[in-house]
Amino acid sequence: MLIMYAIKRELKLNNKEKSFMKGCAGFSRFVYNHGLSLLKATWDIAEISGSDSKRLDAIKKVFTNITKKQTEYLWTNKYSSRIYQNAFRDLKKAFSRWRDPKIKADLPRFKKKKHNCSFTVDSSNGKVLVKEGKKIKIPTLGSFRLKEGIPYNCVSQTFTISREAGKWYVSFAISACQIPEMKHSQKRVGIDLGIKTFATLSDGNILEAPSSLKKAKTKLEKMQWRNRNKVLGNRRSEILASKNAVKYYQKLRKKHKRITNIREDFLQKTTTLLAKTYQHILIEDLNIKGMMANHKLSNALSSLGLYRFRELLSYKQECFGFLLTIVDRWFPSSKTCSVCGNIQDMPLIERVYHCQNCGQVMDRDLNASINLEGWMNNADGLSVNACGQEGAVSLGGSRN
Ligand SMILES: [Zn+2]
């Protein structure tokens, strides 16, 4: 199975480049809306057979051969033709999603400048080389600088440029096989994901969530509290949003985006590090209900972050060639003594495991991670296979 891996990087653009990108996005939006309005004008809703695609092809032909040549639309010629090819492709996809009874997407709507600042280009000659480093050559657009470099040479065909919260990004997909394989040791490790520290490894190492994340979260909370009464107008009573409210919501989006970025960056880096270091990684299955009940978890990195962590680990095993084992959620990793196997109650407030049988004293999370590491010895592991899908999930502890 071919696993795709997406690379997304922030672009470092000067004002000229920014307005060029804006123009490209505008052109893409124009083409999309143009195609949509022509299709809607000639459109028979009763027709379920799905001839939108053929009709869109006809509309595209008219656009290429006639519309683009009219003086009114001459401006469209300064932009890459791959932009409008891809805009038509997007429109086709949107219609087939809408026709698909399984997906039940909404009927495609006109794109608005406010919400849709993105466009796609591709190379018409197949895949192109994307070189390692802090510069990217995007087909038909040119070379641009990147905030963070691309880690290795890879190839891709389609590139999407988008603006989110005032920043420009480029993203493209590569197949996971292209990610260079690292040689790692034969080490095996248990990881306890957690309450106080983000992750505790059975070899004593600790992964802490970055302090910048905590700072950003506190800032966001303060801002939300200070602006708790701000509303974006009211459509029903026709009250327009105030300028300050609009400003605030823009700021809010930026702050949320920043938190997402810090978290994603942290998770990507730590999972890569783990993938490079260990041959076999064992982590606990995540217990949704338990986490919801436990507000303290949000201090570390929110349940969302924990899921993403596991997701990243499970798809990086394909690229790095280690084995990931998801340990049965009923395995009492916190309650068991890692030395003698004694099981005792461990309320969440107790940070230290003090064994009542053999007397060992150990940090709670470290004890749990050591138990996770040793889990395969007494049970059949539920390991995630190469496709990233889980094998038979055993609930309720059917192990011997
Ligand atoms: Zn003990």
Boltz pocket constraint, residues with backbone or C-beta under 6 A from the ligand:
constraints:
  - pocket:
      binder: B
      contacts: [[A, 337], [A, 338], [A, 339], [A, 340], [A, 341], [A, 342], [A, 355], [A, 356], [A, 357], [A, 358], [A, 359], [A, 360]]
      max_distance: 6.0
